[in-house]
Amino acid sequence: MPAEGKRCNPAKLLLDPYARAVEGLPKWNEALYAYVPGDLDGAPSNADSGPFAPRSIVTNPYFDWHDDRQPRHAWNDTIVYEVHVKGFTQTQPDVPEDLRGKYLGLASRPAIDYLRRLGVTAVELLPIHQFVHSQQLVDKGLRNYWGYDSIGFFAPHNEYSSRGQRGEQVQEFKQMVKNLHQADIEVFLDVVFNHTAEGNHLGPMLSFKGIDNLAYYRTTQEDPRFYMDYTGTGNTLNMRHPNVLQLLMDSLRYWIQEMHVDGFRFDLASALARELHDVDRLSAFFDLIQQDPIVSRVKLIAEPWDVGQGGYQVGNFPPLWSEWNGKYRDTCRDYWRSQDASLGEFAYRFTGSSDLYAETGRRPYASINFVTAHDGFTLRDLVSYNEKHNEANGEDNKDGESHNRSWNCGAEGPTNDDTINALRARQQRNFLATLLLSQGVPMINGGDEIGRTQKGNNNAYCQDNELSWYDWKNIDEALLLFTRMLVDLRRTHRIFHRRRWFQGRPLHGTDVKDIAWFTPQGKEMTDEDWNVGYAKSLGVFLNGEAIATTDEAGERIVDESFYILFNAHHEPMTFTAPEERFGKSWEEVVDTNDPPRRRDRRQPRADVPAGGTFEVAARSFALLERAE
């Protein structure tokens, strides 16, 4: 009785929602649908879906975790690397061929050595819950590469197993986690609890739809045959039903307790907070997580939006949560493309977005900072393409973000090819330097550090091929070395990853603030300076005296102080160093216009006295360290 929202059909073989493993994928056939094709309102389909449906597998829960220890990095020490299990190693020549693109490929020594040399503390895996390649994609000769179409919230995706699909995927996933933990790297899962692969009223019947459609899904009140769609995928899970809440909480606890993962990123998390229609930050789901003694102790990250009305909720999640900071992404892109915008907003983003998080008692690490992610242009493409090129997706290039908000050479830009390529390389370094030296938690889009390109495709969700996989034969070695140096700077100096907010006030017993902002002329910023929309250059002083500890002998230890110079203007800018009380002299350690050619930090080169000048090239970032 679909008109009443009831869709149970005894002719359909269904996956157990609690299955720990799944064998096979749907073999697309009319029998997988509960209705007769072309007759939605007619009699139900009696075709047996058994020969075409995937199977639930009973698994052996035993695994020798031995002395596995979760790294438990402090939030402010965390550096996240968003990575695809398959794409990371599919063409990696140092990984054994039979392990490439598999859990054990990511667990292999070459893969882990790369992550350790890069210096990241956590990998955030694109969805690894069992997912489906929709018939619509398969009919086009495409595949669901990203994995945002879950059908099993307890089962690791079977195609990433190198040894079989009858429980071997569970063992291999556990081994991957164990190996990453031994390398002191945490494992976060990108979980898709907002919808499933069963789609709307036209979709297949694979599991939940045939067990209890009205319990698992939000249907429309006026006609329960149809589904509420806050996700853009056809359906939305019913977070108001106790059995759905129990399922998701059981899933989270399973991945923590049995699979030893360290945290979760919740896709379209606003959809999880919709009690009736509006987003409710105190919804039942978040209340359950808040009080749960297991789930509340791991790292929790929200993607704070969905596609429904009022779904953009950056800054509005409960205090336990960190958030993908979409405002950080947009502001940084606008700044480096010289868009007229408030310097004040850029300053907020660079210092952790206190305007979004401080009033609710959260710390800078509530902000997960990012410039690019899996969804959109890669960093290389961000600075290279004015328009998207999604032709390979088979949707007439109508899918994905309509335009590139962050890059336009413009009439003022250079026309010489070599000069343009140099500028694009510099812009990549500008974004990475800004990201990795901002307060908050940086997230690197996997592959950006080696110049990975998708040839202008900003929606490669269905491109399970060389377009999306890492191209290890053509990596940008100089960019990789530069990224490693920045990560090392961040980890070495606590001034770049403080636990608390800057106050903008003089430190006790001094007349020097913990942070101070300057015009290029070396004068502290005034209200008038902050509100000049066309201004593209400023400096910021970070006072290492604000980061003080005491050693075993009782001696006070402070961090170094730094002066950061931002110039998004299309011409060089001469900066004047602040007066002597901020520092007698300064030495250059980073210049995105002239990056180091080796992994280690460059030996300081420029020596700038207080009141002296330092030229920063057009669209460049420079970092000076106080010499004394």
Stockholm file with secondary structure:
# STOCKHOLM 1.0

chainA/1-628         MPAEGKRCNPAKLLLDPYARAVEGLPKWNEALYAYVPGDLDGAPSNADSGPFAPRSIVTNPYFDWHDDRQPRHAWNDTIVYEVHVKGFTQTQPDVPEDLRGKYLGLASRPAIDYLRRLGVTAVELLPIHQFVHSQQLVDKGLRNYWGYDSIGFFAPHNEYSSRGQRGEQVQEFKQMVKNLHQADIEVFLDVVFNHTAEGNHLGPMLSFKGIDNLAYYRTTQEDPRFYMDYTGTGNTLNMRHPNVLQLLMDSLRYWIQEMHVDGFRFDLASALARELHDVDRLSAFFDLIQQDPIVSRVKLIAEPWDVGQGGYQVGNFPPLWSEWNGKYRDTCRDYWRSQDASLGEFAYRFTGSSDLYAETGRRPYASINFVTAHDGFTLRDLVSYNEKHNEANGEDNKDGESHNRSWNCGAEGPTNDDTINALRARQQRNFLATLLLSQGVPMINGGDEIGRTQKGNNNAYCQDNELSWYDWKNIDEALLLFTRMLVDLRRTHRIFHRRRWFQGRPLHGTDVKDIAWFTPQGKEMTDEDWNVGYAKSLGVFLNGEAIATTDEAGERIVDESFYILFNAHHEPMTFTAPEERFGKSWEEVVDTNDPPRRRDRRQPRADVPAGGTFEVAARSFALLERAE
#=GR chainA/1-628 SS CGGGTCCCCTTSCCCCTTCSEEESCCCCCGGGSSEETTEEEEEECCCCCGGGSCEEECCCCCCCCTTCCCCCCCGGGCCEEEECHHHHHTTCTTSCGGGTTSHHHHTSHHHHHHHHHHTCSEEEESCCEEECCCHHHHHTTCCCSSCCCEEEEEEECGGGCSSCSSSHHHHHHHHHHHHHHHTTCEEEEEECCSCCTTCSTTSCCSSHHHHHHHHHBCBCSSCTTSBCCSSSSSCCBCTTSHHHHHHHHHHHHHHHHTTCCCEEEETTHHHHTBSSSSBCTTCHHHHHHHHCTTGGGSEEEECCCCSSTTCCCTTCSCTTCEEECHHHHHHHHHHHTTCSCCHHHHHHHHTTCHHHHGGGTCCGGGEEECSCCSSSCCHHHHTTCSSCCCGGGSSTTCSSCSSCTTCCCTTTSCCCHHHHHHHHHHHHHHHHHHHHHSSSEEEEETTGGGTCCCTTCSCGGGCCSTTTSCCGGGCCHHHHHHHHHHHHHHHHCGGGSCSSCCCCSBCTTSSCBSEEEECTTSCBCCHHHHTCTTCCEEEEEECGGGSEEECTTSCEEECCCEEEEEECSSSCEEEECCCGGGCSEEEEEEETTSCCSSSSCCCCCCEEETTCEEEECTTEEEEEEECC
#=GC SS_cons         CGGGTCCCCTTSCCCCTTCSEEESCCCCCGGGSSEETTEEEEEECCCCCGGGSCEEECCCCCCCCTTCCCCCCCGGGCCEEEECHHHHHTTCTTSCGGGTTSHHHHTSHHHHHHHHHHTCSEEEESCCEEECCCHHHHHTTCCCSSCCCEEEEEEECGGGCSSCSSSHHHHHHHHHHHHHHHTTCEEEEEECCSCCTTCSTTSCCSSHHHHHHHHHBCBCSSCTTSBCCSSSSSCCBCTTSHHHHHHHHHHHHHHHHTTCCCEEEETTHHHHTBSSSSBCTTCHHHHHHHHCTTGGGSEEEECCCCSSTTCCCTTCSCTTCEEECHHHHHHHHHHHTTCSCCHHHHHHHHTTCHHHHGGGTCCGGGEEECSCCSSSCCHHHHTTCSSCCCGGGSSTTCSSCSSCTTCCCTTTSCCCHHHHHHHHHHHHHHHHHHHHHSSSEEEEETTGGGTCCCTTCSCGGGCCSTTTSCCGGGCCHHHHHHHHHHHHHHHHCGGGSCSSCCCCSBCTTSSCBSEEEECTTSCBCCHHHHTCTTCCEEEEEECGGGSEEECTTSCEEECCCEEEEEECSSSCEEEECCCGGGCSEEEEEEETTSCCSSSSCCCCCCEEETTCEEEECTTEEEEEEECC
//
